[in-house]
Amino acid sequence: MKELRNKQGLTEREFLAGYDPERFPRPSVIVDVMALVVPDAPQGRPRVLLIRRGDHPCFGQ
């Protein structure tokens, strides 16, 4: 299977090899959010906004 590459052409392994967490202020915060919309109509179904990750780690998920 072909490895996924980000916009810079890096695989996840290459990305993580050059990753320096000390470049970022502490505390670092990561948030997973679910945006849920429930329409007013009685027959309305809930809708969820999903966005695929555009960079490593977890690129494309």
Backbone as CSV, one residue per row, in Angstrom:
resi,resn,N_x,N_y,N_z,CA_x,CA_y,CA_z,C_x,C_y,C_z
1,MET,0.842,-1.184,0.000,0.000,0.000,0.000,0.887,1.248,0.000
2,LYS,0.498,2.218,-0.802,1.264,3.455,-0.917,1.105,4.301,0.347
3,GLU,2.231,4.846,0.845,2.173,5.695,2.041,1.598,7.065,1.688
4,LEU,0.778,7.591,2.578,0.212,8.920,2.382,1.279,9.980,2.609
5,ARG,1.249,11.018,1.801,2.184,12.135,1.944,1.390,13.426,2.111
6,ASN,1.887,14.315,2.975,1.213,15.595,3.197,1.592,16.583,2.097
7,LYS,1.185,17.840,2.237,1.452,18.851,1.208,2.938,19.111,1.008
8,GLN,3.735,18.845,2.028,5.177,19.022,1.916,5.856,17.772,1.340
9,GLY,5.063,16.744,1.039,5.601,15.512,0.461,6.164,14.547,1.480
10,LEU,5.864,14.746,2.773,6.414,13.903,3.832,5.464,12.780,4.211
11,THR,6.036,11.594,4.452,5.254,10.512,5.041,5.141,10.794,6.533
12,GLU,4.296,10.050,7.238,4.165,10.259,8.675,5.490,10.005,9.382
13,ARG,6.213,8.981,8.972,7.517,8.672,9.588,8.493,9.836,9.408
14,GLU,8.541,10.415,8.191,9.425,11.548,7.925,8.998,12.776,8.719
15,PHE,7.694,13.008,8.798,7.167,14.135,9.561,7.572,14.030,11.031
16,LEU,7.353,12.866,11.627,7.653,12.683,13.052,9.148,12.728,13.336
17,ALA,9.978,12.316,12.380,11.439,12.373,12.571,11.914,13.817,12.718
18,GLY,11.239,14.763,12.052,11.637,16.158,12.133,10.814,16.985,13.103
19,TYR,9.895,16.355,13.830,8.999,17.072,14.740,9.710,17.404,16.046
20,ASP,9.645,18.661,16.467,10.266,19.107,17.716,9.194,19.731,18.610
21,PRO,8.697,18.993,19.614,7.640,19.534,20.474,8.076,20.754,21.277
22,GLU,9.369,20.970,21.436,9.861,22.122,22.195,9.626,23.436,21.462
23,ARG,9.262,23.381,20.178,8.985,24.602,19.415,7.658,25.224,19.799
24,PHE,6.827,24.525,20.548,5.487,24.983,20.869,5.363,25.285,22.361
25,PRO,4.646,26.371,22.710,4.484,26.720,24.122,3.661,25.665,24.860
26,ARG,3.918,25.559,26.153,3.165,24.621,26.994,2.078,25.382,27.711
27,PRO,0.952,24.855,28.011,0.513,23.526,27.611,0.017,23.524,26.175
28,SER,0.279,22.443,25.470,-0.255,22.261,24.119,-1.627,21.608,24.252
29,VAL,-2.575,22.097,23.499,-3.937,21.587,23.616,-4.403,21.086,22.252
30,ILE,-4.975,19.911,22.243,-5.581,19.345,21.041,-7.046,19.112,21.366
31,VAL,-7.914,19.482,20.442,-9.338,19.366,20.689,-10.007,18.613,19.551
32,ASP,-10.826,17.656,19.906,-11.723,17.012,18.949,-13.105,17.568,19.232
33,VAL,-13.748,18.094,18.206,-15.042,18.724,18.367,-16.039,18.074,17.413
34,MET,-17.243,17.882,17.889,-18.314,17.403,17.029,-19.352,18.512,16.936
35,ALA,-19.569,19.014,15.715,-20.587,20.038,15.494,-21.866,19.330,15.077
36,LEU,-22.890,19.428,15.893,-24.156,18.747,15.640,-25.236,19.793,15.424
37,VAL,-25.975,19.672,14.327,-27.073,20.581,14.018,-28.353,19.775,13.978
38,VAL,-29.353,20.230,14.727,-30.661,19.581,14.714,-31.648,20.581,14.120
39,PRO,-32.144,20.316,12.897,-33.090,21.239,12.261,-34.379,21.388,13.082
40,ASP,-35.051,22.533,12.927,-36.291,22.808,13.661,-37.464,21.956,13.194
41,ALA,-37.454,21.549,11.945,-38.591,20.799,11.393,-38.764,19.485,12.154
42,PRO,-40.013,19.067,12.387,-40.274,17.824,13.134,-39.639,16.594,12.484
43,GLN,-39.553,16.577,11.147,-38.968,15.442,10.451,-37.460,15.627,10.228
44,GLY,-36.909,16.747,10.700,-35.497,17.045,10.474,-34.587,16.026,11.147
45,ARG,-33.538,15.662,10.455,-32.570,14.709,11.005,-31.322,15.461,11.445
46,PRO,-30.702,15.028,12.528,-29.455,15.671,12.960,-28.373,15.540,11.885
47,ARG,-27.507,16.531,11.802,-26.393,16.523,10.854,-25.108,16.750,11.621
48,VAL,-24.041,16.106,11.149,-22.745,16.212,11.797,-21.722,16.681,10.764
49,LEU,-20.870,17.621,11.138,-19.803,18.107,10.275,-18.550,17.288,10.557
50,LEU,-18.005,16.647,9.526,-16.776,15.868,9.653,-15.707,16.484,8.754
51,ILE,-14.500,16.622,9.279,-13.382,17.171,8.514,-12.212,16.207,8.615
52,ARG,-11.648,15.839,7.463,-10.473,14.964,7.467,-9.229,15.775,7.809
53,ARG,-8.338,15.163,8.593,-7.090,15.837,8.957,-6.262,16.069,7.706
54,GLY,-5.693,17.250,7.579,-4.920,17.620,6.402,-3.426,17.476,6.576
55,ASP,-2.974,17.009,7.737,-1.539,16.851,7.972,-1.306,15.746,8.983
56,HIS,-0.055,15.350,9.095,0.326,14.301,10.032,0.298,14.862,11.448
57,PRO,0.123,14.089,12.476,-0.197,12.664,12.468,-1.678,12.431,12.142
58,CYS,-2.023,11.231,11.810,-3.397,10.833,11.487,-3.906,11.512,10.223
59,PHE,-3.033,11.778,9.271,-3.379,12.420,8.009,-4.482,11.634,7.314
60,GLY,-5.514,12.332,6.857,-6.599,11.718,6.113,-7.672,11.051,6.952
61,GLN,-7.552,11.082,8.245,-8.562,10.443,9.105,-9.562,11.472,9.577
